[in-house]
């Protein structure tokens, strides 16, 4: 098996995808099985992303799903990639992740995003009378950090119990330079959403590293990039598997979200030329192919971004093919050594 020259940690980003013909329970069970495979294969983290009003995603109650995954594994770190902080009161997030840390000590990560993870109407339903729009994200972050400090923090006599003193690293996630700059300013690790925003990967990560200010928790910057990775025995087979991902992003463009569809032989019968351009712009950083192809593209990505860690995600319809893709990726990355 081909090995990657530079050895860095690899992790997995999941949304518990709901497939056509399946349901929520199936999706959550498949994610648990994937996490078990990831743990055995040597992946570092298994993160779940918060999305809402999406018929193809079962990870909307992200903290609950994290508990489900952590209870089905033993050593892999489990966390959010991420929780969309403007959707929640910081106190509630501190309590949720403090509880997770108490149940699974030393294994929980808290990745935070600024976007709603849904459409504007659903976001308003989530946020209710608080009417947050992400503009006060830095203030929300400070409030959350204060609730989770090791020493008792009193804010109008309110304490996060559980949550206070929890051993839960906070990451900032982003698809532009906003969170990159904020993570650098706060001295926090930063993960870039390259799986749907390929254009700004290099500029955002460069800004983060150049602007980083050491904090009590982190003396040096630590960066990660998320990217779509699909591995199969041949380039042709991997490209066929990837058509499920293309159809999913196409459904976003059309605002007709549906469960993840089976692969198709010819996407030109599914999308228009303009839609093809739009989808390919969103997934332009995707790494799809045989082990040899994936190795070469990963080497180029790691060299271009100078990241400390890579987080792979894969929207593959058939469960066994999805498991096998991540197993083959682990072999390419030589994760057990």
C-alpha positions in Angstrom: 0.0 0.0 0.0 1.2 3.5 -0.9 2.2 5.6 2.1 2.1 9.4 2.4 5.5 11.0 2.9 4.5 13.5 5.7 2.7 11.9 8.7 0.1 14.2 10.3 -3.0 13.3 12.2 -6.2 12.6 10.3 -9.7 12.9 11.5 -13.3 12.5 10.3 -16.2 15.0 9.9 -19.6 13.4 9.8 -23.2 14.6 9.6 -24.9 11.2 10.0 -26.2 11.3 6.5 -29.7 10.1 5.8 -29.7 8.1 2.6 -32.6 7.5 0.2 -34.5 4.5 1.4 -33.1 4.8 5.0 -34.1 6.8 8.1 -32.7 8.7 11.0 -32.1 5.6 13.2 -30.2 3.9 10.3 -28.1 7.1 9.8 -27.1 7.3 13.5 -26.2 3.6 13.6 -24.1 3.9 10.5 -22.2 6.8 12.0 -21.5 4.8 15.2 -20.1 2.0 13.0 -18.0 4.4 11.1 -16.6 5.9 14.3 -15.7 2.4 15.5 -13.9 1.7 12.2 -12.2 5.1 12.5 -11.0 4.3 16.0 -9.5 1.0 14.9 -7.9 2.6 11.8 -6.1 5.2 13.8 -8.0 8.4 13.2 -7.6 11.1 15.9 -11.1 12.7 16.0 -14.7 12.1 15.0 -16.7 15.3 14.7 -20.4 15.9 14.0 -21.7 19.0 12.3 -24.9 20.9 13.3 -27.4 21.4 10.5 -31.2 21.9 10.7 -34.2 21.5 8.4 -32.1 19.1 6.2 -33.8 15.8 5.2 -30.3 14.4 4.4 -28.7 15.1 7.8 -29.4 13.5 11.2 -26.9 15.4 13.4 -29.0 18.4 14.2 -29.0 17.6 18.0 -25.2 17.6 17.9 -24.4 17.2 21.6 -26.8 14.2 21.8 -25.2 12.5 18.8 -21.7 13.1 20.2 -22.8 11.2 23.3 -24.1 8.4 21.1 -20.8 8.2 19.2 -18.7 8.4 22.3 -20.6 5.7 24.0 -19.9 3.3 21.1 -16.2 4.0 21.1 -13.4 4.0 23.6 -10.4 6.2 22.7 -11.1 8.4 19.7 -11.8 12.0 20.5 -15.4 13.0 19.7 -16.7 16.5 19.2 -18.6 19.1 17.2 -17.5 20.3 13.8 -19.3 22.4 14.8 -21.9 23.7 17.1 -23.3 26.9 15.6 -23.0 29.1 18.7 -25.4 31.9 17.6 -28.2 29.2 17.6 -27.7 28.6 21.4 -27.2 30.3 24.7 -23.5 30.0 25.8 -24.7 28.7 29.2 -26.5 25.8 27.5 -23.5 24.8 25.4 -21.2 24.9 28.5 -23.6 22.6 30.4 -24.0 20.2 27.4 -20.3 19.8 26.8 -19.5 19.9 30.5 -21.8 16.9 30.8 -20.2 15.1 27.9 -16.8 15.7 29.4 -18.0 14.2 32.7 -19.3 11.2 30.9 -16.3 10.8 28.6 -13.4 12.5 30.3 -10.5 13.7 28.1 -12.3 12.8 24.8 -14.6 15.7 24.0 -13.8 18.6 21.6 -16.0 21.7 21.1 -15.8 23.2 17.7 -17.7 26.4 17.2 -19.2 28.0 14.1 -20.8 31.4 13.4 -23.2 30.4 10.6 -26.7 29.2 11.3 -26.3 25.8 9.7 -29.6 26.3 8.0 -31.9 28.7 6.1 -32.9 32.1 7.6 -36.5 31.0 8.5 -35.3 28.0 10.4 -32.6 30.1 12.1 -35.2 32.4 13.4 -37.2 29.5 14.7 -34.1 28.2 16.5 -33.0 31.5 18.0 -36.4 32.8 19.0 -36.5 36.1 20.9 -32.7 36.3 21.2 -32.6 37.5 17.5 -28.9 36.7 17.2 -27.4 36.9 13.7 -23.7 36.0 14.3 -22.6 39.6 14.7 -22.0 39.1 18.4 -20.1 35.8 18.0 -16.9 37.2 19.7 -19.0 38.2 22.8 -20.8 34.9 22.8 -17.4 33.1 22.7 -16.1 35.1 25.6 -19.2 34.3 27.6 -18.9 30.6 26.9 -15.2 30.6 27.8 -16.0 32.4 31.1 -18.6 29.7 32.0 -16.1 27.0 31.3 -13.1 28.4 33.3 -11.7 26.1 35.9 -12.3 28.5 38.8 -15.9 29.5 39.8 -17.2 32.2 37.5 -20.1 34.2 38.7 -22.2 36.2 36.3 -25.3 37.4 38.0 -24.8 34.4 40.3 -25.0 32.0 37.3 -22.6 29.1 37.0 -22.4 26.3 34.4 -22.6 23.1 36.4 -21.7 20.8 34.6 -19.3 22.8 32.5 -17.2 24.8 34.9 -13.6 23.6 34.7 -14.4 21.0 32.0 -11.5 19.7 30.0 -12.9 20.5 26.6 -10.7 22.2 24.0 -12.5 25.0 22.1 -11.9 25.2 18.4 -13.1 27.9 16.0 -14.4 26.8 12.6 -14.8 29.0 9.6 -15.1 29.3 5.8 -13.7 32.8 5.5 -11.1 35.0 7.2 -13.4 36.1 10.1 -13.0 33.1 12.3 -9.4 32.7 11.2 -8.6 36.1 12.6 -10.6 35.6 15.8 -9.0 32.2 16.5 -5.6 33.9 16.0 -6.5 36.7 18.3 -7.9 34.4 21.1 -5.0 31.9 20.7 -7.3 29.0 19.8 -7.0 26.2 17.3 -8.6 26.8 13.9 -10.3 24.5 11.4 -11.2 25.6 7.9 -14.3 24.3 6.1 -12.5 23.5 2.8 -15.1 20.8 2.0 -17.5 23.5 0.8 -15.4 26.6 0.6 -12.2 25.8 -1.4 -11.3 29.3 -2.6 -10.3 30.7 0.8 -8.4 27.7 2.2 -4.9 29.0 1.8 -5.5 32.7 2.5 -7.5 32.0 5.7 -4.9 29.5 7.1 -2.1 31.9 6.2 -3.8 34.7 8.0 -4.4 32.5 11.1 -0.8 31.4 11.4 0.7 34.9 10.8 -1.7 36.6 13.2 -1.7 34.0 16.0 -1.2 35.3 19.6 -0.2 32.7 22.2 -2.8 32.0 24.9 -2.7 30.1 28.2 -3.9 27.0 26.4 -1.9 27.2 23.2 1.6 28.6 22.8 1.6 28.0 19.0 -1.1 27.9 16.3 -2.7 24.6 15.4 -4.6 24.4 12.1 -6.8 21.9 10.5 -8.6 21.7 7.1 -11.7 19.8 6.3 -11.9 18.3 2.8 -14.1 15.8 0.9 -12.1 12.6 0.4 -13.4 9.6 -1.5 -11.1 6.6 -2.1 -11.9 3.4 -4.1 -9.9 0.8 -5.9 -9.8 2.9 -9.1 -10.3 6.5 -10.1 -13.4 5.5 -12.1 -15.0 3.8 -9.2 -14.3 6.7 -6.9 -15.7 9.2 -9.4 -18.9 7.1 -9.5 -19.2 7.1 -5.7 -18.7 10.9 -5.8 -21.9 11.5 -7.8 -23.9 11.1 -4.6 -22.0 14.0 -3.2 -22.6 16.0 -6.4 -26.3 15.3 -6.2 -26.4 16.5 -2.6 -24.7 19.8 -3.3 -27.0 20.2 -6.4 -30.0 19.8 -4.1 -28.6 22.7 -2.0 -28.4 24.9 -5.1 -31.9 24.0 -6.1 -33.2 24.4 -2.6 -34.7 20.9 -2.9 -32.9 19.0 -0.2 -33.5 15.3 -0.3 -31.9 12.2 1.3 -28.5 11.2 -0.1 -29.1 9.6 -3.5 -27.5 6.6 -5.1 -24.6 7.2 -7.5 -25.4 7.8 -11.2 -23.4 6.9 -14.3 -23.8 10.3 -16.0 -24.2 13.5 -14.0 -24.8 15.4 -17.2 -28.2 13.9 -17.3 -28.9 15.3 -13.8 -27.5 18.8 -13.8 -27.4 21.7 -16.3 -24.0 23.1 -17.4 -24.5 26.1 -15.2 -25.4 23.9 -12.2 -22.3 21.8 -12.9 -20.1 24.9 -12.6 -21.7 26.0 -9.4 -21.4 22.5 -7.7 -17.8 22.1 -8.8 -16.9 25.5 -7.4 -18.2 24.4 -4.0 -16.4 21.0 -4.0 -13.3 22.1 -5.9 -10.9 20.9 -3.2 -12.4 17.4 -3.1 -9.9 14.5 -3.3 -11.4 11.7 -5.3 -9.7 8.6 -6.7 -7.5 5.5 -6.2 -5.0 5.3 -3.4 -2.3 6.6 -5.7 -4.4 9.6 -6.9 -5.5 10.4 -3.3 -1.9 10.2 -2.0 -0.7 12.7 -4.6 -3.5 15.1 -4.1 -3.2 15.0 -0.3 0.5 15.7 -0.5 -0.3 18.8 -2.6 -3.0 19.9 -0.2 -0.8 19.5 2.9 2.1 21.3 1.2 -0.1 24.2 0.0 -1.8 24.7 3.4 0.9 23.7 5.8 -1.8 22.4 8.1 -1.2 20.4 11.3 -4.2 18.1 10.7 -6.6 17.0 8.0 -10.3 16.2 8.6 -11.9 14.1 5.9 -15.6 13.9 5.1 -17.3 11.7 2.6 -20.9 11.6 1.3 -21.1 8.1 0.0 -24.4 6.4 -0.5 -23.5 2.7 0.1 -22.5 2.1 3.7 -19.8 -0.5 3.1 -18.2 1.6 0.4 -18.1 4.5 2.8 -16.4 2.4 5.5 -14.0 1.0 2.9 -13.1 4.5 1.7 -12.1 5.6 5.2 -10.2 2.4 5.7 -8.3 2.9 2.5 -7.6 6.5 3.4 -6.1 5.4 6.8 -3.9 2.9 4.9 -2.7 5.7 2.6 -2.0 8.0 5.6 -0.3 5.2 7.5 -2.3 6.2 10.6 -1.3 3.3 12.8 2.4 4.2 12.7 
